[in-house]
Each structure stands twice: as structure tokens, then as C-alpha cells.
Amino acid sequence: MLTNAIAISALLFMLAIALNFYRLIIGPSIPDRLAALDTMYVNAIGAIILFGMWLNTTLYFEAALLIAMLGFISTVAVCKYLLRGDIIE
Amino acid sequence: MDLRFALEVAVSALMIAGGIFAVIGAMGMVRFRDFYMRLHGPTKSTTLGVGCVLLASMSFFWLKNGHPSLQDMLITLFLFITTPVSAHLLTMSGLHHKLPSAPETKGQPYELDDEDDIARN
């Protein structure tokens, strides 16, 4: 039952990532695309955690933590660039 | 044995709820008409979905290995702290670019370039 639940949840996360990718392509402005990319990395954390559960290993926590930190840092950097025209003033 | 089956049901329900919340957030991302409406999806629903999956993962490895791992809670805590910050910065950049809002969106964006008027008066 746990295997089936992991498969269903992974399918739902794939659908979510595909919908976010659609918004990333058609987004009419740059902040729209940036919000779509932000949501995509948050969904990728969930997908990687599900993959670690599927393989029955705890090795993927570090990968999820790295994606969380680097995704936040890159979102903040691009937002600062859009707001001020410069990242570090 | 029966308790183990109940725990498996709880972990499966948490995982599927997390997937459904993620899909609801992505549908809001696609279907809302406005950038300011569109920010509701990632900030609330997607964070809740990933939080559900991380809670399910912690319970899963507790069930398998016999001892809980607190690294999952670390990721959840980090995500719950950083998502409002990035959403605030996204809203600031959207206001800075003067993105158009749908007529159903209530409230007007705060004018960021009022300093000239204040300096003139």
C-alpha cells in the first residue's frame, strides 16, 4: 500500500511541476516566471523526498536541503536584481 | 501488527494529501488571472503540500528504522521560514514593475515613487 501511495503522490507532483512549467513558458511578465520557478523548486523538494522513500534510503535529505537553500538564495538574488538593478549594492 | 497497519494508512494519507495540495497550488498558478492572485498558490498550498510530504517521510523512516530522523523537520522549518520572505520579495518586484491587476482584485498597489511628491511639498 505504501508503494502505491508513493507512486500516486509522485504522479501528482509530476502533474504539479508540469503545470508550473506551463506558467513558466506562457508567463506574461518576468515576476510571473520567477514565481513559477520558485514553485517548481519547492515541488522538486517533494519529488526528491518521494524518490528517497521509493528507494528506501535517507541519502536524499541532503539533496533536498541543498535544493531548498540554493533555490531560496537564487530567488532572492533575482528579486533584488529586478528591484534595484544590482544584487550587492 | 494492527497498529503498524494504521500507521501505514496514516503515512499514505499524508503523502496523497501532499500531492493533492501541490496540484491545487499549481492549478492556482495556471488559472488565476493576475500576478497578485497567482502568488496565493505557491505561498500557501504548495508549502502545505511539501510540508505534508516531509511529515510523511519522517513517519515513514520512523516506521522502517525504529528511530525518528529530525533532518526532515529541518527542511520543513527552513521552507516555512523562507517561503514568506521570497513571496514578499516577489510582490515587491511585481509592484516595482507596475504589473496590471484584474478588476476583481481589491485594493490599489501602494505607490512606491511618492518620495518626489513629498520632497516637492
Backbone of each chain as ProteinMPNN parsed JSONL, in Angstrom:
{"seq_chain_A": "MLTNAIAISALLFMLAIALNFYRLIIGPSIPDRLAALDTMYVNAIGAIILFGMWLNTTLYFEAALLIAMLGFISTVAVCKYLLRGDIIE", "coords_chain_A": {"N_chain_A": [[0.832, -1.207, 0.0], [1.98, 1.217, 0.772], [3.805, 1.546, -1.296], [2.127, 1.943, -3.511], [0.93, 4.325, -2.69], [3.131, 6.051, -2.698], [3.673, 6.052, -5.442], [1.317, 7.224, -6.51], [1.388, 9.755, -5.31], [3.783, 10.718, -6.366], [3.073, 10.894, -9.048], [1.148, 12.931, -8.866], [2.79, 15.057, -8.052], [4.408, 15.267, -10.298], [2.508, 16.141, -12.141], [1.928, 18.629, -11.0], [4.41, 19.92, -11.311], [4.529, 19.999, -14.085], [2.369, 21.713, -14.681], [3.309, 24.068, -13.492], [5.486, 24.468, -15.129], [4.221, 25.067, -17.489], [3.123, 27.586, -16.81], [5.542, 28.867, -16.485], [6.422, 29.0, -19.103], [4.374, 30.429, -20.558], [4.141, 32.718, -19.055], [3.26, 36.12, -18.667], [4.917, 38.149, -17.709], [8.108, 39.014, -16.161], [8.244, 38.682, -13.243], [6.124, 36.804, -12.997], [7.194, 34.504, -14.224], [9.292, 34.081, -12.511], [7.989, 33.522, -10.101], [6.787, 31.126, -10.872], [9.053, 29.529, -11.231], [10.032, 29.5, -8.626], [7.961, 28.067, -7.338], [8.334, 25.688, -8.693], [10.806, 24.736, -7.717], [10.166, 24.265, -5.074], [8.306, 22.212, -5.384], [10.003, 20.324, -6.485], [11.554, 19.605, -4.298], [9.702, 18.08, -2.811], [9.302, 15.991, -4.651], [11.833, 14.825, -4.73], [12.104, 13.94, -2.101], [10.106, 11.996, -2.122], [11.229, 10.245, -3.964], [13.445, 9.344, -2.519], [12.055, 7.949, -0.514], [10.954, 5.97, -2.097], [13.216, 4.52, -2.923], [13.963, 3.687, -0.454], [15.917, 4.918, 1.183], [17.798, 7.216, 3.207], [19.385, 9.031, 2.018], [18.763, 11.151, 0.433], [17.958, 13.407, 1.76], [19.867, 15.37, 2.164], [20.224, 16.298, -0.408], [17.706, 17.427, -0.856], [17.732, 19.44, 1.068], [19.835, 21.019, 0.11], [18.728, 21.851, -2.335], [16.622, 23.384, -1.367], [17.971, 25.484, 0.003], [19.64, 26.644, -2.015], [17.725, 27.304, -3.932], [16.167, 29.232, -2.57], [18.131, 31.223, -2.161], [18.758, 31.884, -4.813], [16.286, 32.846, -5.736], [15.976, 35.125, -4.109], [18.182, 36.569, -5.013], [17.577, 37.087, -7.734], [15.223, 38.555, -7.392], [16.207, 40.801, -6.028], [17.789, 41.783, -8.083], [15.809, 42.452, -9.939], [14.494, 44.418, -8.509], [16.386, 46.448, -7.795], [18.264, 46.618, -9.814], [20.725, 45.67, -9.341], [22.675, 43.302, -7.535], [24.333, 43.082, -5.204], [24.768, 45.895, -3.433]], "CA_chain_A": [[0.0, 0.0, 0.0], [2.867, 2.388, 0.79], [4.38, 1.704, -2.636], [1.114, 2.563, -4.363], [0.739, 5.718, -2.267], [4.277, 6.832, -3.195], [3.524, 6.222, -6.896], [0.24, 8.195, -6.781], [1.848, 11.08, -4.897], [4.796, 11.165, -7.339], [2.348, 11.317, -10.253], [0.547, 14.243, -8.608], [3.85, 16.069, -8.058], [4.796, 15.48, -11.701], [1.467, 16.985, -12.754], [2.106, 19.987, -10.486], [5.598, 20.515, -11.932], [4.19, 20.282, -15.483], [1.522, 22.921, -14.709], [4.167, 25.212, -13.22], [6.316, 24.699, -16.308], [3.346, 25.769, -18.437], [3.113, 29.009, -16.429], [6.888, 29.404, -16.739], [6.576, 29.304, -20.529], [3.448, 31.432, -21.065], [4.006, 33.835, -18.134], [3.391, 37.353, -19.445], [5.93, 39.077, -17.208], [9.247, 38.345, -15.53], [7.903, 38.149, -11.918], [5.324, 35.591, -13.143], [8.09, 33.373, -14.474], [10.093, 33.861, -11.309], [7.12, 32.828, -9.138], [6.626, 29.749, -11.346], [10.306, 28.813, -10.948], [10.053, 29.33, -7.179], [7.075, 26.951, -7.028], [8.899, 24.458, -9.244], [11.825, 24.121, -6.85], [9.515, 23.719, -3.875], [7.747, 20.919, -5.757], [11.097, 19.376, -6.71], [11.933, 19.07, -2.99], [8.762, 16.999, -2.507], [9.53, 14.855, -5.549], [13.077, 14.144, -4.34], [11.822, 13.206, -0.861], [9.343, 10.804, -2.512], [12.167, 9.322, -4.605], [14.189, 8.72, -1.433], [11.202, 6.947, 0.122], [10.785, 4.876, -3.058], [14.426, 3.708, -2.859], [14.128, 3.295, 0.941], [17.19, 5.411, 1.705], [17.734, 8.583, 3.742], [20.51, 9.75, 1.429], [18.309, 12.271, -0.39], [17.625, 14.576, 2.575], [20.876, 16.418, 1.932], [19.923, 16.886, -1.723], [16.526, 18.289, -0.704], [18.146, 20.626, 1.836], [20.63, 21.86, -0.786], [17.831, 22.497, -3.296], [15.871, 24.419, -0.65], [18.801, 26.656, 0.293], [20.074, 27.321, -3.24], [16.56, 27.899, -4.572], [15.832, 30.48, -1.873], [19.161, 32.231, -2.423], [18.663, 32.375, -6.2], [15.077, 33.672, -5.846], [16.257, 36.428, -3.505], [19.127, 37.305, -5.861], [16.901, 37.599, -8.933], [14.292, 39.609, -6.961], [16.995, 42.01, -5.784], [18.203, 42.333, -9.368], [14.65, 43.1, -10.56], [14.088, 45.6, -7.746], [17.375, 47.501, -7.687], [19.18, 46.643, -10.932], [22.018, 45.244, -8.866], [22.434, 42.301, -6.496], [25.008, 43.564, -3.997], [24.997, 47.325, -3.678]], "C_chain_A": [[0.865, 1.255, 0.0], [3.482, 2.63, -0.579], [3.392, 2.37, -3.583], [0.901, 4.026, -3.998], [1.88, 6.59, -2.764], [4.137, 7.077, -4.692], [2.467, 7.268, -7.216], [0.71, 9.602, -6.447], [2.909, 11.621, -5.866], [4.14, 11.606, -8.639], [1.731, 12.7, -10.061], [1.6, 15.34, -8.618], [4.345, 16.331, -9.472], [3.796, 16.37, -12.417], [1.624, 18.445, -12.3], [3.296, 20.668, -11.144], [5.313, 20.85, -13.393], [3.324, 21.534, -15.595], [2.355, 24.166, -14.429], [5.064, 25.526, -14.411], [5.51, 25.398, -17.404], [3.281, 27.264, -18.112], [4.48, 29.642, -16.664], [7.064, 29.767, -18.205], [5.67, 30.455, -20.943], [3.408, 32.692, -20.218], [4.216, 35.181, -18.799], [4.471, 38.298, -18.936], [7.033, 38.304, -16.485], [8.925, 37.878, -14.1], [6.994, 36.918, -11.954], [6.22, 34.371, -13.329], [8.911, 33.053, -13.244], [9.268, 33.15, -10.243], [6.91, 31.375, -9.551], [7.879, 28.929, -11.051], [10.446, 28.535, -9.454], [9.179, 28.142, -6.762], [7.642, 25.636, -7.541], [9.968, 23.887, -8.338], [11.22, 23.607, -5.56], [8.89, 22.358, -4.179], [8.841, 19.883, -5.985], [11.599, 18.803, -5.391], [11.017, 17.9, -2.615], [9.001, 15.783, -3.37], [10.789, 14.098, -5.147], [12.892, 13.361, -3.045], [11.054, 11.919, -1.173], [10.253, 9.774, -3.176], [13.024, 8.609, -3.558], [13.368, 7.677, -0.693], [11.017, 5.731, -0.779], [11.992, 3.942, -3.024], [14.756, 3.267, -1.445], [15.499, 3.693, 1.489], [17.008, 6.845, 2.207], [18.801, 9.478, 3.127], [20.069, 11.037, 0.751], [17.883, 13.483, 0.415], [18.583, 15.718, 2.305], [20.62, 17.092, 0.593], [18.732, 17.834, -1.611], [16.884, 19.572, 0.036], [18.946, 21.586, 0.959], [19.733, 22.576, -1.789], [17.048, 23.612, -2.616], [16.717, 25.668, -0.463], [19.182, 27.393, -0.992], [18.904, 27.951, -3.979], [16.153, 29.2, -3.911], [16.834, 31.581, -2.186], [19.022, 32.781, -3.84], [17.405, 33.213, -6.398], [15.32, 35.067, -5.277], [17.193, 37.243, -4.39], [18.43, 37.878, -7.086], [15.897, 38.688, -8.555], [15.041, 40.904, -6.68], [17.44, 42.649, -7.096], [17.038, 43.04, -10.05], [14.283, 44.384, -9.834], [15.08, 46.738, -7.897], [18.281, 47.611, -8.902], [20.571, 46.183, -10.574], [21.777, 44.279, -7.725], [23.055, 42.742, -5.176], [25.367, 45.016, -4.23], [26.167, 47.813, -2.845]], "O_chain_A": [[0.549, 2.237, -0.672], [3.664, 3.777, -0.987], [3.761, 3.249, -4.362], [0.716, 4.871, -4.874], [1.661, 7.72, -3.199], [4.439, 8.169, -5.173], [2.675, 8.11, -8.089], [0.464, 10.539, -7.207], [2.942, 12.817, -6.157], [4.581, 12.569, -9.267], [1.775, 13.538, -10.961], [1.352, 16.432, -9.128], [4.665, 17.467, -9.822], [4.173, 17.242, -13.199], [1.476, 19.373, -13.095], [3.223, 21.844, -11.501], [5.794, 21.865, -13.898], [3.52, 22.336, -16.507], [2.141, 25.207, -15.05], [5.372, 26.688, -14.68], [6.043, 26.217, -18.153], [3.369, 28.105, -19.006], [4.568, 30.822, -17.004], [7.767, 30.724, -18.529], [6.131, 31.378, -21.614], [2.728, 33.65, -20.584], [5.246, 35.386, -19.44], [4.903, 39.178, -19.68], [6.909, 37.106, -16.232], [9.3, 36.758, -13.752], [7.064, 36.075, -11.059], [6.033, 33.342, -12.68], [9.196, 31.889, -12.964], [9.782, 32.271, -9.551], [6.858, 30.488, -8.699], [7.782, 27.765, -10.664], [10.918, 27.47, -9.056], [9.589, 27.315, -5.947], [7.462, 24.591, -6.915], [10.048, 22.668, -8.19], [11.7, 22.62, -5.001], [8.931, 21.453, -3.345], [8.641, 18.699, -5.715], [12.025, 17.65, -5.345], [11.488, 16.858, -2.158], [8.914, 14.655, -2.885], [10.821, 12.869, -5.213], [13.437, 12.268, -2.887], [11.31, 10.877, -0.57], [10.078, 8.572, -2.982], [13.3, 7.417, -3.685], [13.896, 6.642, -0.287], [10.933, 4.601, -0.299], [11.836, 2.722, -3.087], [15.731, 2.544, -1.243], [16.157, 2.908, 2.171], [16.172, 7.59, 1.698], [19.092, 10.554, 3.649], [20.889, 11.924, 0.513], [17.483, 14.493, -0.164], [18.182, 16.88, 2.225], [20.775, 18.306, 0.463], [18.74, 18.917, -2.198], [16.41, 20.654, -0.312], [18.775, 22.802, 1.037], [19.933, 23.757, -2.073], [16.829, 24.668, -3.209], [16.26, 26.779, -0.73], [19.067, 28.616, -1.064], [19.055, 29.009, -4.589], [15.829, 30.169, -4.597], [16.456, 32.724, -2.444], [19.149, 33.986, -4.059], [17.434, 34.191, -7.146], [14.925, 36.068, -5.875], [17.034, 38.457, -4.513], [18.662, 39.032, -7.444], [15.727, 39.648, -9.306], [14.575, 41.984, -7.044], [17.471, 43.873, -7.227], [17.221, 44.09, -10.665], [13.815, 45.337, -10.457], [14.675, 47.882, -8.107], [19.006, 48.598, -9.028], [21.495, 46.282, -11.381], [20.783, 44.408, -7.011], [22.379, 42.772, -4.148], [26.166, 45.338, -5.109], [26.522, 48.991, -2.908]]}, "seq_chain_B": "MDLRFALEVAVSALMIAGGIFAVIGAMGMVRFRDFYMRLHGPTKSTTLGVGCVLLASMSFFWLKNGHPSLQDMLITLFLFITTPVSAHLLTMSGLHHKLPSAPETKGQPYELDDEDDIARN", "coords_chain_B": {"N_chain_B": [[0.809, -5.443, 15.081], [-1.587, -4.604, 13.98], [-1.496, -1.949, 14.744], [0.672, -1.139, 13.241], [-0.391, -1.339, 10.672], [-2.301, 0.711, 10.819], [-0.618, 2.906, 11.094], [0.645, 2.816, 8.615], [-1.517, 3.439, 6.967], [-1.961, 6.069, 7.798], [0.434, 7.322, 6.984], [0.289, 6.959, 4.205], [-2.027, 8.439, 3.627], [-1.122, 11.001, 4.317], [0.873, 11.372, 2.378], [-0.604, 11.322, -0.053], [-2.313, 13.448, 0.387], [-0.451, 15.517, 0.412], [0.406, 15.48, -2.28], [-2.01, 16.196, -3.534], [-2.405, 18.774, -2.515], [-0.203, 20.054, -3.661], [-0.888, 19.909, -6.378], [-3.179, 21.474, -6.361], [-2.092, 23.979, -5.731], [-0.537, 24.365, -8.046], [-2.531, 24.453, -9.992], [-3.831, 26.796, -9.238], [-1.752, 28.499, -9.838], [-1.818, 28.341, -12.625], [-4.44, 29.079, -13.375], [-5.358, 31.487, -12.211], [-5.969, 35.018, -12.805], [-4.18, 37.066, -12.542], [-1.154, 38.592, -11.478], [-0.903, 39.135, -8.747], [-2.962, 37.659, -7.634], [-1.996, 35.2, -8.391], [0.094, 34.647, -6.745], [-0.923, 33.439, -4.515], [-1.099, 30.678, -4.771], [1.626, 29.349, -4.758], [2.526, 30.294, -2.239], [0.872, 29.356, -0.185], [-0.555, 26.832, -0.692], [1.265, 25.079, -1.962], [3.398, 25.04, -0.177], [2.18, 23.87, 2.03], [1.62, 21.354, 0.935], [4.215, 20.279, 0.443], [5.107, 20.296, 3.062], [3.386, 18.354, 4.163], [4.327, 16.081, 2.776], [6.932, 15.928, 3.745], [6.46, 15.444, 6.451], [5.239, 12.955, 6.194], [7.428, 11.529, 5.212], [9.143, 11.588, 7.417], [7.645, 10.073, 9.266], [7.568, 7.699, 7.842], [10.275, 6.788, 7.74], [10.638, 6.536, 10.43], [8.949, 4.432, 10.911], [10.256, 2.461, 9.467], [12.962, 2.323, 10.376], [12.886, 2.534, 13.119], [13.737, 4.636, 14.698], [13.21, 8.171, 14.958], [14.001, 10.639, 12.425], [15.378, 13.806, 12.471], [16.083, 15.446, 10.423], [14.266, 15.924, 8.419], [12.418, 17.591, 9.65], [14.035, 19.779, 9.818], [14.263, 20.616, 7.141], [11.573, 21.247, 6.678], [11.183, 23.338, 8.515], [12.992, 25.247, 7.524], [11.849, 25.716, 5.017], [9.341, 26.74, 5.745], [10.117, 29.088, 6.887], [11.432, 30.479, 4.817], [9.691, 30.71, 2.614], [7.603, 32.784, 2.951], [9.307, 35.021, 2.904], [10.457, 35.003, 0.324], [8.104, 35.255, -1.148], [7.269, 37.796, -0.375], [9.34, 39.328, -1.465], [8.91, 38.771, -4.168], [6.398, 39.967, -4.539], [7.13, 42.625, -4.086], [8.829, 43.059, -6.294], [6.974, 42.726, -8.336], [5.261, 44.91, -7.845], [7.09, 46.914, -8.299], [7.531, 46.67, -11.009], [5.099, 47.523, -11.877], [2.865, 45.837, -12.551], [-0.109, 44.912, -14.329], [-3.36, 44.722, -12.766], [-6.184, 42.571, -12.289], [-9.653, 43.592, -12.677], [-11.187, 42.538, -10.614], [-9.515, 42.351, -8.469], [-9.076, 43.481, -5.246], [-8.287, 46.616, -3.684], [-5.633, 48.963, -4.063], [-2.344, 49.077, -5.457], [0.381, 50.081, -3.422], [1.835, 53.196, -3.895], [5.069, 53.434, -4.952], [6.721, 55.456, -5.685], [6.366, 57.906, -4.363], [8.053, 59.596, -3.133], [9.066, 61.788, -4.473], [6.913, 63.589, -4.662], [6.534, 64.101, -1.943], [8.948, 65.323, -1.357], [8.694, 67.518, -2.942], [6.611, 68.941, -1.828]], "CA_chain_B": [[0.594, -5.586, 13.642], [-2.699, -3.722, 13.617], [-1.008, -0.573, 14.891], [1.538, -0.872, 12.09], [-1.26, -1.088, 9.518], [-2.892, 2.047, 10.988], [0.421, 3.896, 10.8], [0.833, 2.846, 7.158], [-2.644, 4.191, 6.397], [-1.751, 7.492, 8.076], [1.527, 7.825, 6.135], [-0.206, 7.026, 2.823], [-2.951, 9.573, 3.529], [-0.323, 12.237, 4.324], [1.546, 11.525, 1.084], [-1.55, 11.664, -1.113], [-2.774, 14.815, 0.654], [0.591, 16.421, -0.045], [0.336, 15.574, -3.74], [-3.211, 16.94, -3.933], [-2.176, 20.193, -2.224], [0.732, 20.591, -4.665], [-1.603, 20.091, -7.639], [-4.078, 22.629, -6.201], [-1.273, 25.175, -5.87], [-0.132, 24.552, -9.449], [-3.715, 24.876, -10.745], [-3.984, 28.215, -8.968], [-0.702, 29.173, -10.602], [-2.177, 28.406, -14.04], [-5.766, 29.57, -13.712], [-5.664, 32.843, -11.745], [-5.838, 35.957, -13.916], [-3.49, 38.261, -12.093], [0.071, 38.188, -10.776], [-1.096, 39.226, -7.298], [-3.737, 36.468, -7.271], [-1.227, 33.997, -8.675], [1.045, 34.361, -5.677], [-1.545, 32.677, -3.43], [-0.839, 29.255, -4.939], [2.882, 28.862, -4.205], [2.841, 30.624, -0.85], [0.099, 28.602, 0.815], [-0.926, 25.446, -0.96], [2.423, 24.249, -2.268], [4.167, 24.858, 1.048], [1.468, 22.887, 2.85], [1.795, 20.044, 0.319], [5.558, 19.777, 0.703], [5.153, 20.005, 4.497], [2.728, 17.058, 4.356], [5.19, 15.009, 2.285], [8.08, 15.792, 4.648], [5.947, 14.772, 7.66], [5.059, 11.546, 5.82], [8.748, 10.915, 5.106], [9.661, 11.364, 8.767], [6.917, 8.934, 9.837], [7.946, 6.505, 7.071], [11.558, 6.252, 8.188], [10.436, 6.12, 11.815], [8.335, 3.111, 10.814], [11.204, 1.492, 8.919], [14.216, 2.174, 11.109], [12.657, 2.451, 14.547], [14.03, 5.902, 15.381], [12.855, 9.286, 14.072], [15.076, 11.486, 11.925], [14.951, 15.199, 12.599], [16.522, 16.243, 9.265], [13.057, 16.328, 7.692], [11.862, 18.77, 10.304], [14.926, 20.899, 9.479], [13.861, 21.11, 5.822], [10.255, 21.873, 6.82], [11.357, 24.621, 9.207], [13.649, 26.167, 6.587], [10.886, 26.076, 3.972], [8.288, 27.58, 6.313], [10.669, 30.423, 7.149], [11.888, 31.2, 3.632], [8.667, 30.955, 1.593], [7.037, 34.137, 3.031], [10.293, 36.041, 2.534], [10.569, 35.072, -1.141], [6.834, 35.775, -1.679], [7.291, 39.247, -0.161], [10.233, 39.937, -2.458], [8.254, 38.671, -5.479], [5.38, 41.012, -4.596], [7.813, 43.911, -4.231], [9.289, 43.229, -7.678], [5.785, 42.92, -9.165], [4.821, 46.304, -7.684], [8.089, 47.78, -8.906], [7.324, 46.63, -12.457], [3.758, 48.045, -12.141], [2.109, 44.829, -13.294], [-1.549, 45.211, -14.308], [-4.166, 43.853, -11.918], [-7.537, 42.336, -12.786], [-10.605, 44.486, -11.994], [-11.737, 41.938, -9.392], [-8.551, 42.447, -7.383], [-9.421, 44.613, -4.391], [-7.175, 47.385, -3.172], [-4.703, 49.5, -5.037], [-0.962, 48.936, -5.017], [0.995, 51.233, -2.771], [2.715, 53.891, -4.837], [6.409, 53.387, -4.4], [7.523, 56.617, -6.077], [5.768, 59.117, -3.813], [9.056, 60.413, -2.445], [9.245, 63.035, -5.198], [5.849, 64.499, -4.239], [6.793, 64.529, -0.563], [10.071, 66.247, -1.376], [8.304, 68.767, -3.582], [5.72, 69.712, -0.942]], "C_chain_B": [[-0.507, -4.653, 13.165], [-2.288, -2.259, 13.717], [-0.123, -0.195, 13.711], [0.715, -0.578, 10.839], [-1.892, 0.309, 9.607], [-1.878, 3.134, 10.674], [0.689, 3.982, 9.307], [-0.287, 3.614, 6.47], [-2.444, 5.684, 6.602], [-0.67, 8.07, 7.17], [1.066, 7.946, 4.679], [-1.147, 8.208, 2.636], [-2.2, 10.889, 3.502], [0.341, 12.459, 2.974], [0.574, 11.973, -0.004], [-2.119, 13.06, -0.888], [-1.739, 15.834, 0.212], [0.585, 16.587, -1.547], [-0.856, 16.388, -4.201], [-3.032, 18.434, -3.657], [-1.227, 20.823, -3.243], [0.017, 20.835, -5.987], [-2.561, 21.277, -7.541], [-3.299, 23.931, -6.328], [-0.87, 25.44, -7.309], [-1.326, 24.971, -10.303], [-4.029, 26.342, -10.497], [-2.971, 29.036, -9.722], [-1.108, 29.326, -12.062], [-3.44, 29.229, -14.248], [-6.081, 30.976, -13.22], [-5.283, 33.869, -12.806], [-4.798, 37.041, -13.698], [-2.213, 37.821, -11.377], [-0.146, 38.167, -9.271], [-1.992, 38.108, -6.802], [-2.867, 35.225, -7.37], [-0.239, 33.673, -7.581], [0.419, 33.561, -4.539], [-1.223, 31.195, -3.53], [0.466, 28.804, -4.307], [3.056, 29.157, -2.727], [2.074, 29.764, 0.132], [0.007, 27.131, 0.485], [0.298, 24.569, -1.188], [3.269, 24.007, -1.026], [3.51, 23.826, 1.951], [1.642, 21.482, 2.28], [3.166, 19.46, 0.603], [5.749, 19.496, 2.189], [4.513, 18.672, 4.814], [3.643, 15.924, 3.937], [6.389, 14.822, 3.214], [7.674, 15.128, 5.958], [5.751, 13.282, 7.39], [6.4, 10.836, 5.735], [9.34, 10.631, 6.481], [8.975, 10.164, 9.411], [7.313, 7.627, 9.153], [9.257, 5.919, 7.578], [11.546, 5.915, 9.67], [9.869, 4.7, 11.84], [9.35, 2.073, 10.372], [12.36, 1.232, 9.874], [14.024, 2.092, 12.617], [13.013, 3.706, 15.312], [13.742, 7.06, 14.434], [14.082, 10.06, 13.631], [14.576, 12.92, 11.902], [15.405, 16.054, 11.42], [15.327, 16.738, 8.457], [12.448, 17.573, 8.302], [12.717, 19.998, 10.027], [14.523, 21.498, 8.125], [12.52, 21.839, 5.914], [10.357, 23.25, 7.457], [11.963, 25.657, 8.265], [12.67, 26.655, 5.531], [9.818, 27.01, 4.512], [8.805, 28.964, 6.661], [10.899, 31.175, 5.844], [10.788, 31.488, 2.621], [7.986, 32.317, 1.738], [8.006, 35.233, 2.621], [10.382, 36.165, 1.013], [9.265, 35.585, -1.756], [6.762, 37.286, -1.511], [8.172, 39.938, -1.189], [9.625, 39.876, -3.852], [7.179, 39.739, -5.619], [6.001, 42.381, -4.779], [8.276, 44.125, -5.666], [8.11, 43.394, -8.624], [5.248, 44.339, -9.072], [5.792, 47.257, -8.353], [7.927, 47.823, -10.421], [5.957, 47.14, -12.87], [2.954, 47.084, -13.002], [0.62, 45.151, -13.231], [-2.302, 44.219, -13.425], [-5.557, 43.725, -12.518], [-8.52, 43.254, -12.062], [-11.222, 43.882, -10.748], [-10.782, 42.049, -8.217], [-8.828, 43.683, -6.556], [-8.166, 45.321, -3.916], [-6.263, 47.844, -4.288], [-3.28, 49.307, -4.549], [-0.424, 50.247, -4.453], [1.964, 51.893, -3.738], [4.104, 54.009, -4.243], [7.196, 54.653, -4.702], [6.837, 57.917, -5.631], [6.801, 60.048, -3.179], [9.252, 61.752, -3.144], [8.19, 64.061, -4.789], [6.09, 65.015, -2.825], [7.925, 65.544, -0.539], [9.659, 67.589, -1.978], [7.449, 69.619, -2.652], [6.455, 70.091, 0.292]], "O_chain_B": [[-0.401, -4.007, 12.123], [-2.675, -1.434, 12.89], [-0.164, 0.941, 13.237], [1.056, 0.302, 10.048], [-2.007, 1.006, 8.599], [-2.212, 4.152, 10.069], [0.931, 5.066, 8.776], [-0.048, 4.349, 5.511], [-2.717, 6.48, 5.704], [-0.823, 9.172, 6.643], [1.405, 8.913, 3.996], [-1.085, 8.902, 1.621], [-2.571, 11.801, 2.763], [0.377, 13.582, 2.471], [0.873, 12.88, -0.78], [-2.382, 13.784, -1.848], [-2.091, 16.895, -0.304], [0.74, 17.7, -2.049], [-0.75, 17.177, -5.139], [-3.45, 19.269, -4.459], [-1.411, 21.972, -3.646], [0.268, 21.84, -6.653], [-2.743, 22.008, -8.515], [-3.772, 24.881, -6.952], [-0.858, 26.587, -7.755], [-1.168, 25.756, -11.238], [-4.44, 27.058, -11.41], [-3.272, 30.133, -10.194], [-0.78, 30.337, -12.684], [-3.514, 30.004, -15.201], [-6.988, 31.613, -13.755], [-4.385, 33.628, -13.613], [-4.561, 37.856, -14.589], [-2.203, 36.772, -10.732], [0.366, 37.282, -8.585], [-1.825, 37.642, -5.675], [-2.973, 34.311, -6.552], [0.227, 32.538, -7.489], [1.14, 33.053, -3.68], [-1.086, 30.518, -2.511], [0.446, 27.963, -3.408], [3.67, 28.362, -2.015], [2.596, 29.466, 1.206], [0.43, 26.28, 1.266], [0.371, 23.452, -0.676], [3.796, 22.912, -0.832], [4.192, 23.004, 2.565], [1.794, 20.521, 3.035], [3.283, 18.288, 0.961], [6.469, 18.566, 2.552], [5.029, 17.924, 5.645], [3.744, 14.915, 4.636], [6.82, 13.693, 3.451], [8.437, 14.343, 6.521], [6.053, 12.446, 8.241], [6.515, 9.677, 6.135], [9.954, 9.587, 6.701], [9.635, 9.33, 10.032], [7.386, 6.579, 9.795], [9.356, 4.716, 7.82], [12.349, 5.101, 10.126], [10.251, 3.877, 12.671], [9.32, 0.935, 10.839], [12.704, 0.084, 10.153], [14.917, 1.625, 13.324], [12.628, 3.839, 16.474], [13.998, 6.953, 13.235], [15.077, 10.137, 14.352], [13.498, 13.212, 11.385], [15.149, 17.258, 11.402], [15.361, 17.827, 7.883], [12.019, 18.487, 7.598], [12.212, 21.12, 10.0], [14.449, 22.717, 7.973], [12.338, 22.901, 5.319], [9.715, 24.204, 7.017], [11.51, 26.8, 8.211], [12.648, 27.836, 5.184], [9.421, 27.96, 3.837], [8.028, 29.917, 6.725], [10.603, 32.367, 5.755], [10.924, 32.424, 1.833], [7.795, 32.982, 0.72], [7.6, 36.251, 2.061], [10.384, 37.27, 0.47], [9.3, 36.276, -2.774], [6.258, 37.987, -2.388], [7.817, 40.989, -1.722], [9.791, 40.806, -4.641], [7.047, 40.353, -6.678], [5.482, 43.21, -5.527], [8.144, 45.223, -6.207], [8.213, 44.119, -9.614], [4.829, 44.918, -10.075], [5.389, 48.28, -8.908], [8.149, 48.858, -11.05], [5.655, 47.198, -14.062], [2.428, 47.462, -14.048], [0.131, 45.613, -12.2], [-1.946, 43.044, -13.339], [-6.051, 44.644, -13.171], [-8.247, 43.661, -10.932], [-11.732, 44.615, -9.9], [-11.196, 41.86, -7.073], [-8.821, 44.8, -7.073], [-7.111, 44.705, -3.763], [-6.142, 47.191, -5.325], [-3.029, 49.366, -3.345], [-0.728, 51.34, -4.931], [2.814, 51.227, -4.329], [4.298, 54.599, -3.18], [8.218, 54.914, -4.066], [6.736, 58.882, -6.389], [6.47, 61.15, -2.742], [9.569, 62.748, -2.493], [8.496, 65.237, -4.591], [5.885, 66.194, -2.534], [7.872, 66.517, 0.213], [10.173, 68.643, -1.605], [7.531, 70.847, -2.667], [5.892, 70.743, 1.171]]}, "name": "protein", "num_of_chains": 2, "seq": "MLTNAIAISALLFMLAIALNFYRLIIGPSIPDRLAALDTMYVNAIGAIILFGMWLNTTLYFEAALLIAMLGFISTVAVCKYLLRGDIIEMDLRFALEVAVSALMIAGGIFAVIGAMGMVRFRDFYMRLHGPTKSTTLGVGCVLLASMSFFWLKNGHPSLQDMLITLFLFITTPVSAHLLTMSGLHHKLPSAPETKGQPYELDDEDDIARN"}
